[in-house]
Amino acid sequence: MARVCQITGKRTRSGNNVSHANNKTKRKFYPNLQKKRFFVESTGEWVTLKVSTSAIKTINKNGLELTLQKAHQRGTLSL
């Protein structure tokens, strides 16, 4: 599976390592992804999602179902 958050759509970004001598070499910035199990209260089931830590905070604050609805409306939901 790719390194993409299933809720926010965050993915690997590219950039440069810059040395003291100002030499630039390509590098990658990876999102902080975690595999996490969430309980869906409406169905009574556990779901495992690959989400960024910022998405985990959002789910803890707003709830899983509301967060999934908003992600679906934005078009970033990939299940």
N, C-alpha and C positions, 0 to 999 in steps of 0.2 A: 504494500500500500504506500501511496505517496505521502510525503510529510505535509499534509494539509489538514487544518482544523475542520471538523465536520460541521461546526456551528458558525464560526466567524469567517471561514474561508481563508484564514491566514496561511500563507505558503512561504517557501524558501525564497529569500531575496538575495540578490548578488551585490557585491560592492568590491572595495579594494582594501588590501592591507597596505598601509603607508608606513614605510620605514623612516628612521631618523634622517636618512639621506634623501627622503622624499621619493624613493622608488615605489612603484605601485604594482602590486600583483593581485590577481583576482582571488576572491574568497566568497564564501556563502554565509549568510546569516540565517540560521534555522529558527523556526518558531519553537517556543517552549511547549511541546506537546506531551500530554499524559494520556494513558489509557485509563479510563475511569468508568465505573459502573454506576448507573443512576436508576432509581426506582420510579417507575411511572405509576402514579397512584390510580389513574382512571382505569388502567388495564390490569394492574396488580403484577406487572412483570418488571424484570431487571433488564436494562439495555446497557451494552458496553459501547462507549463512544471514544474516539480519539480526538481530544479537545485541547485547546490551549489553556493555559492557566488563567488568562483573562476571561475566557468563556466559562470556566469553572466558577469564578467569582460571580459572574452574571447569573449563572444558574442558581447559585446559593442565594442570591439576592432576590431574584424575580420568580424562581421556580422553573422546573424543566419544561413544562408544557407551554408556558407563555414564551419562554426563550425559543423553543422550537417553532412556535407560530410566527414570531418575529423574523427568525432566520428564513423560514419558508417564504414569507412576504418579500424579504430582501433578495431572495434567490440564491443565498449562500449555503443552504442546507444540502448536505450530500450524505444520504444514508444508504 
